[in-house]
Amino acid sequence: MPDQHRNFFALLPCLFAAGRDAGGHPIATVLAGDEGFVTSPSPTELAIAALPAAEDPADAAFAAGAPVGLLGLDFRTRRRNRANGTITARSAGGLTVAVAESFGNCAKYIQSREPARVPGRAVPAEELSGLDEAASTLIARSDTLFIASASAGGVDISHRGGRPGFVAVEGDRLTIPDFAGNNYFNTLGNLLLEPAASLLFVDFATGDVLQLQGETEILWDGPEVLELPGAQRLWRCRVGRGWRRRAALPLRWSAPEPAPTTLATGIWRREAGAAGSKLWIENA
C-alpha cells in the first residue's frame, strides 16, 4: 500500500468488511472504533483493533486464514480505498490482515455525512427469511449500500450510491442500477463468475444494520436500462436470508449532502392504481 492509503485508513471511524460464511457465501459487515483503530504496521499489513460483535452473523467468517475484503470510506471527504487480502491473526484485540492488493476508488455517488460517536450496545440479530416491511422501508429510502462479492477464493466489498429510491424493492427482489463508475468492474466481474452476493444497508440516523444474502443476475439492456438516467446496466438480487441488528453501530451521522454525480441520476417510484401497484422511473 502507498503511504497515502496507509495513513487514510487510520482516519476512519468505521471500516466495511466482507468475508465468506461456512457455506462459502459472501457476507458483509461494518467494524467501528475510535479514529486510529485501523493502523498499517507495514506497507503489506493492516491491524484492525475491532472484531465483529458476537451477535453479528458475519463473525465466524473473520477467522485466521480466511480471505477478507475491506473498504475504507470517509463520508466527510468522500474518499475511499479498498484492500483485499487474508486474515493472518485474530485475537481478542482484533484482526491482522496481509494485504494482497490495495487501490483507490473515485468519489462518485458518495453522500457526505459527519459522524458522531454514541455508546455501543450488544443487540441480538433478528433473522429474516426475506424482506419484511421494516427492511423494505429502509432499503427504499436508502442512498447508500455496500455489496460483498467473491470469486476464485477471494472476497471483495464495494460501495453503491444514488438518490433515495435508487434501489427498487419488489417483494424479496431488489433491482440496483449500475451507474458509470471507475471502470474497474470488480463487483460486476465477480457476480458474473459467482452470482452469490451480500448487501449491507445502514440506517445512518439510528445505527441499525441490515445484512442480506442472495443470488444476483445482470440485466445488460432493455427499456429499464435505457430509461433510468445514469444507468449503464442493472443487476437484481433475490434475497434469501437476512439479519437486522437495531442500533448495533455506535455511530450516528448528520443529514447527507448528495454528491453532484448522485443528483444527476434517476430513481424508482411505486405508483398505486386500480390494477395494483406498478414500478416506474422518475428522471433526475
VENUR-V846552 format. One record per backbone hydrogen bond with DSSP energy under -0.5 kcal/mol. CO is the residue of the C=O (numbers start at 1). NH is the residue of the N-H. E is the energy in kcal/mol with one decimal. If there is no record, write none. Layout:
co:nh:e
CO:NH:E
CO:NH:E
This chain:
co:nh:e
2:5:-0.7
2:6:-2.1
3:7:-2.8
4:8:-1.6
5:9:-2.0
6:10:-0.8
8:11:-2.1
9:12:-1.2
12:36:-0.6
13:33:-2.0
15:31:-3.2
16:71:-2.8
17:29:-2.7
18:69:-2.2
19:27:-2.3
21:24:-2.3
25:21:-2.7
27:19:-2.3
29:17:-2.5
31:15:-2.8
34:37:-1.8
37:39:-0.5
37:49:-3.2
39:47:-3.0
42:45:-1.9
44:99:-2.0
45:42:-0.6
46:48:-0.5
46:97:-3.0
47:39:-2.5
47:49:-0.6
48:50:-1.6
48:95:-2.4
53:56:-1.7
56:59:-1.9
58:61:-1.5
58:62:-0.5
59:62:-1.7
61:63:-1.0
63:66:-2.2
66:87:-2.9
68:85:-2.4
69:18:-2.3
70:83:-2.3
71:16:-2.2
71:73:-0.6
72:81:-2.2
73:75:-0.9
74:77:-0.9
74:78:-1.9
74:79:-0.9
75:113:-0.6
79:74:-2.8
80:105:-2.0
81:72:-3.0
82:103:-1.8
83:70:-2.8
84:100:-2.7
84:101:-1.8
85:68:-2.3
86:88:-0.6
86:98:-3.0
87:65:-4.0
89:96:-2.3
91:94:-1.2
94:91:-2.6
95:48:-3.1
96:88:-2.5
96:89:-1.3
97:46:-2.2
97:99:-0.7
98:86:-2.0
101:84:-2.4
103:82:-3.2
105:80:-0.5
107:110:-1.3
109:111:-0.6
112:257:-2.0
113:115:-0.5
114:254:-1.9
116:252:-2.4
125:127:-0.7
126:244:-2.1
128:242:-2.3
130:132:-0.6
132:136:-2.6
133:137:-2.4
134:138:-2.1
135:139:-2.4
136:140:-2.4
137:141:-1.3
139:142:-1.3
142:165:-1.0
142:166:-0.6
143:162:-1.9
145:160:-2.6
146:200:-2.8
147:158:-2.3
148:198:-1.9
149:156:-2.7
151:154:-2.4
154:151:-1.2
156:149:-2.1
158:147:-2.5
160:145:-2.5
163:166:-1.8
165:268:-2.6
166:168:-0.6
166:177:-0.7
168:170:-0.5
168:175:-2.0
170:173:-2.0
172:239:-2.9
173:170:-2.7
174:237:-2.5
175:168:-2.5
176:235:-2.3
177:179:-0.9
178:232:-2.6
178:233:-0.7
185:189:-2.5
186:190:-2.2
187:191:-2.7
188:192:-1.7
189:193:-1.3
190:194:-3.6
195:216:-1.6
197:214:-2.3
198:148:-3.1
199:212:-3.0
200:146:-1.9
201:210:-2.9
202:204:-1.0
203:207:-2.8
204:253:-2.7
207:248:-0.5
207:249:-2.2
208:203:-2.6
209:211:-0.5
209:245:-2.6
210:201:-2.6
211:243:-2.4
212:199:-1.4
213:240:-2.6
213:241:-1.6
214:197:-2.5
215:238:-2.9
217:236:-2.8
218:220:-0.7
219:234:-2.5
222:226:-1.9
223:227:-2.1
224:228:-2.0
227:229:-0.7
228:231:-1.9
229:266:-2.1
230:180:-0.9
233:178:-3.1
234:219:-3.5
235:176:-3.0
236:217:-1.9
237:174:-2.6
237:239:-0.8
238:215:-1.5
241:213:-2.7
242:128:-3.6
243:211:-2.7
244:126:-3.1
244:246:-0.5
245:209:-2.2
245:248:-1.1
248:250:-0.5
249:251:-1.3
250:118:-1.7
252:116:-2.4
256:258:-0.6
257:112:-2.2
259:262:-0.5
259:263:-1.6
260:264:-0.6
261:264:-0.7
262:265:-1.9
267:282:-2.8
269:271:-0.5
269:280:-2.7
271:278:-2.2
273:276:-1.8
276:273:-0.7
278:271:-2.8
280:269:-2.7
281:283:-0.5
282:267:-2.0
